[in-house]
Amino acid sequence: MEFQEILDWAFQRHLNPLSWYIRPVFLVVLAYFAYKHNWKGLIITFILMMSSMVWFPPPETINSQMKAVLEMEEMLLSNPLSAILTIPFMMVFVVSIGIAFWKHSLILGLIIMNVTLIGKVVLSLFFTGENGWAPLGNTIFGLILVNGIGLFLIFRKNDIQKNQKNVH
């Protein structure tokens, strides 16, 4: 099987909306393992996150806007020159998230996650025009998930610190 055939096979499965919605869940798990300084968890989560696009069967019906966005992504990854630029660009965000949480900077980690999630829509709009709105649903899901958990942890940390001050 040639590289392009593998890429086509993978992108057919990535058209399944479940593969879009599972990514933010992996971002949360990745942040958790970074926060806990757990290399094994980080590596396994990263591998699972990267492979999740092929876990699901091709959808029976395809959102034409999302198909246009994913075709743009496929084009970026199938051209060697643009892939050399695209993959490191994506990795900067993943590594930045890991570093922020590794250093226990919850606020910076949340900011980077938000920029990453919103940036996906912005780049989709830039490259595909109106079709770029297609990932908005899973982006909103990701923003609610990430920020909901983040705010819960921030408030919980503040409550614990407040209670510790009251005890002393």
Secondary structure, DSSP 8 states (H G I E B T S, - for coil): --HHHHHHHHHHHHTSHHHHHHHHHHHHHHHHHHHTT-HHHHHHHHHHHHHGGGSS---SS--HHHHHHHHHHHHHHHSHHHHHHHHHHHHHHHHHHHHHHHTT-HHHHHHHHHHHHHHHHHHHHHHHGGGGGTTHHHHHHHHHHHHHHHHHHHHHHHHHHHHHHHH-
